[in-house]
């Protein structure tokens, strides 16, 4: 069994390859060829520190040169700071292939999954991107989504750090980037990303323009939501990675009032990758991500394969 370090991951995994690998993994899931292990958590406090251990995973079928694998992601949290590992096993032999340090591709995988969804569901002529938040995922999403749509400007809304992130993204993406308030970001954007830890909705969903694509990625707990019922009720589709995980962990969905999201409007991303649905130019589409083991195992397999471990 091989130990694959963060440096190995950074050298082998790039955002474009991550998007390709996740699109293929979601297609497998949509065809029923991939199985997902739901996240499990245990929490406690010790010596005044809040501790948690979490695990999730997936089984992936072979895909071209990539072998069939079983994998688990396990991660610790201490006072809100995380460390991630992924272990891969061969489906052919059951033997361990590799353990990967996974902080780097945990950062990449969330944004790459959103890019898969945006490429499929955002309008082709989307020109304005709004980012709520100024942390790691805000940056990663701006970079990832700029690869799938030709944005002309980016709007940044955050309680702290908005001006600094706007300057950074302006230089990096060579686009017009401004720090704005929540109402302007929600009303002006063709694509909206919420990447915050807010426990309550960030803006009035009535402000969002017809035709917008909204990706909510900030929370994976039932107690927090970034989107309100006004927006969810307007959405023609609410797209999730996996219904089971969304119904357990997505506060935006769990806390929605009865009837706000009709069952036929809640769709898994893999279903749409396999069989896209037509969307009208005025339709609002919401993508709610909580993160699932399918994503981690897919990227771990890609890195391990590139390093000759499988």
RAVENVEN-V900628 format. One record per residue. N is the residue number from 1. RES is the residue in one letter. PSI is psi in whole degrees, -180 to 180 (NA if undefined). D_LAST is the distance of its C-alpha to the last C-alpha in Angstrom with 1 decimal. Layout:
N & RES & PSI & D_LAST
N & RES & PSI & D_LAST
This chain:
1 & X & 141 & 10.1
2 & X & 142 & 10.0
3 & X & 122 & 12.6
4 & X & 120 & 12.2
5 & X & 171 & 15.8
6 & X & -39 & 17.9
7 & X & -40 & 18.4
8 & X & -45 & 14.8
9 & X & -48 & 14.7
10 & X & -35 & 18.0
11 & X & -25 & 17.1
12 & X & -23 & 14.2
13 & X & 123 & 15.5
14 & X & 158 & 18.8
15 & X & -40 & 21.1
16 & X & -43 & 21.1
17 & X & -35 & 17.3
18 & X & -42 & 17.5
19 & X & -44 & 20.3
20 & X & -45 & 18.6
21 & X & -39 & 15.5
22 & X & -36 & 18.1
23 & X & -43 & 20.4
24 & X & -40 & 17.8
25 & X & -42 & 17.0
26 & X & -34 & 20.8
27 & X & -43 & 21.4
28 & X & -46 & 19.3
29 & X & -41 & 21.3
30 & X & -27 & 24.5
31 & X & 0 & 23.9
32 & X & 16 & 23.3
33 & X & -11 & 19.7
34 & X & 141 & 18.3
35 & X & 146 & 19.9
36 & X & 136 & 20.7
37 & X & 122 & 21.7
38 & X & 154 & 24.9
39 & X & 137 & 25.4
40 & X & 140 & 27.3
41 & X & 147 & 29.4
42 & X & 137 & 31.6
43 & X & 154 & 34.2
44 & X & 179 & 36.9
45 & X & 140 & 38.9
46 & X & 128 & 39.3
47 & X & 38 & 41.8
48 & X & -2 & 42.3
49 & X & 137 & 38.7
50 & X & 122 & 37.0
51 & X & 146 & 33.7
52 & X & 147 & 31.1
53 & X & 132 & 27.7
54 & X & 151 & 25.7
55 & X & 146 & 22.7
56 & X & 170 & 21.1
57 & X & -172 & 18.0
58 & X & 162 & 16.7
59 & X & 125 & 15.0
60 & X & 139 & 13.5
61 & X & 164 & 13.6
62 & X & 151 & 11.4
63 & X & 99 & 12.5
64 & X & -124 & 12.7
65 & X & -10 & 9.5
66 & X & 128 & 7.7
67 & X & 164 & 7.0
68 & X & 137 & 9.6
69 & X & 160 & 9.3
70 & X & 142 & 12.1
71 & X & 153 & 12.9
72 & X & 145 & 16.0
73 & X & 131 & 17.7
74 & X & 141 & 20.5
75 & X & 149 & 23.1
76 & X & 154 & 26.4
77 & X & 130 & 29.6
78 & X & 111 & 32.6
79 & X & 43 & 35.5
80 & X & 4 & 33.5
81 & X & 134 & 30.9
82 & X & 152 & 27.3
83 & X & 136 & 24.1
84 & X & 143 & 20.7
85 & X & 147 & 17.5
86 & X & 133 & 14.5
87 & X & 133 & 12.6
88 & X & 142 & 9.5
89 & X & 149 & 9.4
90 & X & 130 & 8.1
91 & X & -24 & 11.0
92 & X & -35 & 11.1
93 & X & -20 & 11.8
94 & X & -3 & 12.5
95 & X & 154 & 11.1
96 & X & 135 & 10.1
97 & X & -50 & 6.7
98 & X & 157 & 8.6
99 & X & 132 & 12.0
100 & X & 134 & 12.9
101 & X & 130 & 16.5
102 & X & 17 & 17.3
103 & X & -42 & 20.9
104 & X & -48 & 20.1
105 & X & -10 & 18.1
106 & X & -39 & 20.5
107 & X & -45 & 23.2
108 & X & -37 & 21.4
109 & X & -36 & 20.3
110 & X & -46 & 23.9
111 & X & -36 & 25.3
112 & X & -40 & 22.7
113 & X & -40 & 23.4
114 & X & -36 & 27.1
115 & X & -38 & 26.6
116 & X & -47 & 25.2
117 & X & -44 & 28.3
118 & X & -41 & 30.7
119 & X & -32 & 29.6
120 & X & -34 & 30.3
121 & X & -20 & 33.4
122 & X & 148 & 35.2
123 & X & 143 & 38.0
124 & X & -29 & 37.3
125 & X & 21 & 40.3
126 & X & 130 & 39.4
127 & X & -18 & 40.8
128 & X & 126 & 41.2
129 & X & 132 & 38.4
130 & X & 133 & 39.5
131 & X & 123 & 37.5
132 & X & 121 & 38.7
133 & X & 159 & 37.5
134 & X & 22 & 36.9
135 & X & -161 & 33.9
136 & X & -46 & 30.2
137 & X & -31 & 29.5
138 & X & -47 & 32.7
139 & X & -47 & 31.5
140 & X & -39 & 28.0
141 & X & -39 & 29.6
142 & X & -44 & 32.1
143 & X & -45 & 29.5
144 & X & -44 & 27.2
145 & X & -27 & 30.2
146 & X & -16 & 31.9
147 & X & -18 & 29.1
148 & X & -11 & 29.8
149 & X & 149 & 33.7
150 & X & 79 & 36.3
151 & X & 148 & 38.0
152 & X & -22 & 41.3
153 & X & 157 & 41.8
154 & X & 135 & 40.1
155 & X & 132 & 42.1
156 & X & 129 & 41.1
157 & X & 122 & 42.7
158 & X & 151 & 42.1
159 & X & -38 & 44.3
160 & X & 148 & 43.4
161 & X & 5 & 41.6
162 & X & -44 & 42.3
163 & X & -43 & 44.2
164 & X & -43 & 41.6
165 & X & -38 & 38.7
166 & X & -44 & 40.9
167 & X & -44 & 41.5
168 & X & -47 & 37.9
169 & X & -35 & 36.7
170 & X & -43 & 39.7
171 & X & -41 & 38.7
172 & X & -43 & 35.0
173 & X & -9 & 35.3
174 & X & 45 & 38.6
175 & X & 165 & 40.2
176 & X & 120 & 43.2
177 & X & 129 & 42.2
178 & X & 147 & 44.8
179 & X & 129 & 45.1
180 & X & 174 & 47.0
181 & X & 173 & 48.1
182 & X & -40 & 46.4
183 & X & -43 & 48.9
184 & X & -43 & 48.5
185 & X & -46 & 44.7
186 & X & -38 & 44.7
187 & X & -29 & 47.4
188 & X & -20 & 46.4
189 & X & 144 & 42.6
190 & X & -29 & 41.0
191 & X & 128 & 37.7
192 & X & 133 & 37.9
193 & X & 128 & 35.2
194 & X & 116 & 36.1
195 & X & 63 & 33.9
196 & X & 174 & 36.3
197 & X & 23 & 36.9
198 & X & 135 & 40.2
199 & X & -10 & 41.3
200 & X & 158 & 43.6
201 & X & 143 & 43.6
202 & X & -23 & 43.6
203 & X & 167 & 46.0
204 & X & 118 & 48.3
205 & X & -16 & 46.3
206 & X & -18 & 49.4
207 & X & -24 & 48.9
208 & X & 133 & 45.7
209 & X & 149 & 46.5
210 & X & 140 & 46.1
211 & X & -5 & 42.9
212 & X & 153 & 40.9
213 & X & 128 & 37.3
214 & X & 123 & 36.8
215 & X & 117 & 33.5
216 & X & 112 & 34.0
217 & X & 2 & 31.1
218 & X & -24 & 32.9
219 & X & 146 & 33.1
220 & X & 34 & 31.2
221 & X & 152 & 34.2
222 & X & -22 & 37.0
223 & X & -8 & 39.6
224 & X & 143 & 38.9
225 & X & 144 & 39.3
226 & X & -19 & 39.5
227 & X & 146 & 41.0
228 & X & 174 & 44.3
229 & X & -28 & 45.6
230 & X & -44 & 47.4
231 & X & -45 & 44.3
232 & X & -36 & 42.4
233 & X & -27 & 45.5
234 & X & -18 & 45.6
235 & X & 132 & 42.0
236 & X & -29 & 41.6
237 & X & 141 & 38.0
238 & X & 110 & 36.2
239 & X & 133 & 32.5
240 & X & 161 & 30.1
241 & X & -43 & 26.3
242 & X & 124 & 27.0
243 & X & -43 & 30.5
244 & X & -47 & 29.9
245 & X & -42 & 28.8
246 & X & -41 & 31.5
247 & X & -21 & 34.2
248 & X & -35 & 33.3
249 & X & -17 & 32.6
250 & X & 100 & 34.1
251 & X & -34 & 37.5
252 & X & -38 & 38.5
253 & X & -44 & 38.2
254 & X & -39 & 39.2
255 & X & -6 & 42.3
256 & X & 143 & 43.4
257 & X & 150 & 46.8
258 & X & 134 & 46.9
259 & X & -12 & 46.9
260 & X & -41 & 45.6
261 & X & 103 & 42.2
262 & X & 143 & 43.0
263 & X & -35 & 40.3
264 & X & -8 & 39.9
265 & X & -6 & 39.1
266 & X & 114 & 36.1
267 & X & 144 & 33.0
268 & X & 144 & 29.3
269 & X & -41 & 27.4
270 & X & -36 & 25.1
271 & X & -41 & 28.2
272 & X & -30 & 29.5
273 & X & -42 & 26.4
274 & X & -41 & 26.6
275 & X & 85 & 30.4
276 & X & 148 & 32.0
277 & X & 141 & 35.6
278 & X & 141 & 38.3
279 & X & 142 & 39.7
280 & X & 159 & 43.2
281 & X & -16 & 43.9
282 & X & -3 & 45.7
283 & X & 136 & 43.0
284 & X & 133 & 41.5
285 & X & 129 & 37.9
286 & X & 133 & 36.4
287 & X & 118 & 32.7
288 & X & 117 & 32.3
289 & X & 137 & 29.0
290 & X & -9 & 28.3
291 & X & 125 & 24.5
292 & X & 158 & 22.3
293 & X & -24 & 18.9
294 & X & -42 & 17.6
295 & X & -46 & 17.7
296 & X & -44 & 16.0
297 & X & -37 & 13.0
298 & X & -44 & 12.8
299 & X & -36 & 12.9
300 & X & -43 & 10.6
301 & X & -42 & 7.7
302 & X & -47 & 9.0
303 & X & -46 & 9.3
304 & X & -40 & 6.0
305 & X & -43 & 4.9
306 & X & -26 & 8.2
307 & X & 3 & 8.0
308 & X & 14 & 5.5
309 & X & -19 & 3.8
310 & X & NA & 0.0
